[in-house]
Amino acid sequence: MVVLLKKCEMVEDEELVEVVEMEVGEVVCDYELGGEDVGVMKGCAVKGVEGDGD
C-alpha cells in the first residue's frame, strides 16, 4: 500500500509535513493495513496534469 499526501507544496513548514507523515503511518498501523511496509509519498496532481516533471 502507498499513501499519497497531496497539497504538500502549499505547506511552508516541512516539519509539519513530516508530522503528518508520521500520523498517517500510525493510523495505517492502527487499522492493520500494512504497518511498517506502507510507503508515504508527497505529490501534486496539478503538476502531473501540467506535465511538470518535478
Residue pairs with C-beta under 8 A, 6 or more apart in sequence:
1 28
1 33
1 34
1 37
1 38
1 39
2 38
2 39
2 40
2 41
3 24
3 28
3 38
3 39
3 40
3 41
4 41
4 42
4 43
5 17
5 20
5 21
5 24
5 40
5 41
5 42
5 43
6 43
6 44
6 45
7 44
8 17
8 42
8 43
8 44
9 44
9 47
11 17
17 42
21 40
24 40
25 38
25 40
28 34
28 35
28 38
29 35
29 36
47 54
